[in-house]
Amino acid sequence: MDIQFVAADAAIPAKTAVARIVFEGDVHEGAVGEAVSASRFTGGKGQTLDILAPQGLGAARLVLVGAGKRDAFDLIGAEHAAATGYNAVKASGLETLRVEVSGGADLAAHAALGVRLASYRFDKYRTKEKAEKKPSVAKTLVATADPDAALAAFPDLAALADAISFTRDLVSEPPNVLYPAEFASRVKALESLGLEVEILGEAEMMKLGMGSLLAVGQGSIRESQLVIARWNGAADKTAQPVAFVGKGVCFDTGGISIKPADGMEDMKWDMGGAGTVAGVMHVLAARKAKVNAVGILGLVENMPDGNAYRPGDVLTSMSGQTIEVVNTDAEGRLVLADALWYCQDRFKPKFMVDLATLTGAIIISLGNDYAGCFSNNDELAGNLLDAAKSEDEGLWRMPMPDAYNKQIDSMIADMKNTGGRPGGSITAALFLKRYVNDVPWAHLDIASTAWKKPSSVPTIPDGAVGYGIRLLNRMVRDKYEG
């Protein structure tokens, strides 16, 4: 999408669709007023009214986009309204969209971000799609009182959009294309942004004693990988970093505890946590964040095979703690156990936040619009929740009662890898807590938010979301850059 900022009184090019953001209570005159009077359009949030462009406007089409109450209009509202306007005309046959938004430069810049996010499309494998189904809009003109100021406010938002698109691409790729080594290679390519990327293979991980992570991937012909991405943007390059750790199960059959066939194709996005970590490192580097940050990605495939790990096996993790495998489909926590231990042991970070499509139980608990937040540190949890609210990414803090630890006690090892159905997302978090020592830590279970189909958010097309990039980028910017 080609984004440009133009003056509010700039001439409108031919064959342009105009999306005019309006509010409840606005008075509309002339032909527009007549069209509003003859409809049920009130300017309510998310409403649209498509009318013939009035004579003299110069546009081919006019869409009124409701944004709700004017005094409640904010940056997220600008994104959603502009995205709604784009979605209303994207397949109209017109190539240019003009978004008209009143207010300051920041609102205009966020309107542009909304269009960028809404226009994301993963179509690299489509070969026979009918032309009329393809979006026609390729350029967006954001009309504002101060286009220069809006343009100056846009680069960091463009970097954010690029990072979200990068993650959406990763999560959307089919598993025969995006296996651990390919995923690692794509993160390695981010060195062009200034990241330092290190990749450990199975031999290196074996020397480190990562018996938990390696067990998950031993049934696959694809070699497991551990990716370490570093951004040193603080003035003191030796300052303690912040850290993000992602579960990257590039495909999850469930292993020997195999999943039902129905819906298994969706398990290509079981690497969504690692995808988000890659996106966070992408945006921090692209916008030159003044912070030192580390991203750790544990990349595996969980496949059934004669060499696959089994229920009943006992694994020795890098920490030295032993794990009785009860179910090979509780594999993500085994990957994170070694990745978290490696992170806290090597980098001594200020905090660790891990992200994982970890449990179906979190969907039962919170539905499809909230991720679960589990943390051993109230300040970190509060920072995450504040950032999530600011960025309109649903996040809800969940309990971690010590009493639930008994569900993952093992008769023959230090712990079991699952505590059964009751409180399944909680016992999974308690399992991970055993690998963080006293480092401030939060676990975000994003199984409920990594993929949307259907999506009810105008800036999120059906499919991969890129959930968590916005809130983590915001938290770092607001709380940890210096």
C-alpha positions, 0 to 999 in steps of 0.5 A: 500500500502506497501511503501519502499525506495530502492537504485537506483542500488538495484536489481529488484525483479521478477514479478515487474513493473518498472515505470521510470519517464522521461522528454521531451528531454531525450535521450533513448538508446537501446531497450528503445530508439527504442520503443520511436522512434517507438511511439508518446511518447515525455516525455510530462506530463501525457504520458505513454509508456508501452514496453517490459522490455529490456533484463537485466533489470530484470523487468517483465514490463517497463512503461515510464512516462512522466513528462514534462520539467525537469526544471519544475519538482516539488513535485506535479509533482513527485506525479502525475508522480508516480501516473500515473505510478501506474495507468498504471500497477495497474491491471497488475497482478504484485504485486510490482511496482518500481518507478524510480525518479531522484532528491532529497529525497523530490521528492522521498518522494512525489512520494511515496505520489502520489502512496499512494493517487492514490491507495486509493480504497473504496471497503468494500461493494464489494462482487462479483468483478472479480479478474481481475478488482482488483488492483494487485499492493500491494507494491511500491519500490521507487528507489532513490539515498538516500533512508534513506533521503527519508524515513526520509522525508516521515512520515509527508506525510504518516500522510497526506495520512492517513488523506485524506484516512480517509476523503475519507472513511467518504465521501464514506460511504452510508448514512444508515451507516454514520449518525450523531452519527456514524460520531461523533463516528469515530471522537471520535476514533481519540483520539488515535492520541491525539485529545480531542473530545467532542460530544454534543447531541440535549439536550445540543444544545437546552440549548445553543439555537442552533435553526438554526442547530436543525431545519435542523435535526428535521425531521430525526429519527437520532439525530443531533450532534455537535462535538468539536475536539481539538488539543493542540500542541503549547508550550503554551496550552492556546494560541489562537487556529486556528479553522475549521468548517464543514458542516456535512449534512450526507444526504440531501433530501432537506427536505420539499423543496425536491430535484429531485430524479435524482442524490439524491443518491449523497447527501451522500457526503453533509457532505464533509466539516465536512469530511475535518475538521475531516481530518485536525484535523487527520493530525495535531494530527498525525504529532504533529503540533505545534499549538492549533487547534479546529475543529467543525462539525455540523452533521445532516440529512435533511429529510422530515417528519411530524416534519420537518421544513417548508418553512415559519418557523422562526428560532432563532439561537444561536446568537439571530438573526432570520431566515425566512426559504424560502427553506429547501434545503438551510440547510447547512448555517443554520447548519454553522450559529450556529456552527460558532457562537459557535466556535467564542463565546467559543474559540475566535480563531485567525481565522475561516475557514468553509468548506461546500458543500454549493451551486450548484451555485459555480459549475456554477461559477467555474466548477469542479476544483476550490472551492470558497473562500469568506473572510472578511480578506485579509491576511487570504484569501491570506494565503489560496490561497498561500497554495492552489497553493502550494498543487495544490488544485484549489481555487478562491477568490470570491466577497462579495459585501454588496449590495447583502445583500438586497437579504437575507433581510426578511420582518418578520425576521432578514434575509432569508435563501436564496437570490434566484438564482442570485449570489447564492454562494455569498448570502450564504457567506453573510448569514454566514458572519453575524455569525462571528462578526469581527473574521478573517474568510473564507468560502470555498464552496467545492461543486465543488471539494469534489467529482470527477467523472470522475477524471482527476487528477492521485492522485484522484480516482473517488469519494471522494477527501478529498479536502482542507486537503492539503491546510489547513495543508500547511497553518497551517504549513507555517503560524501558527506553532511556 
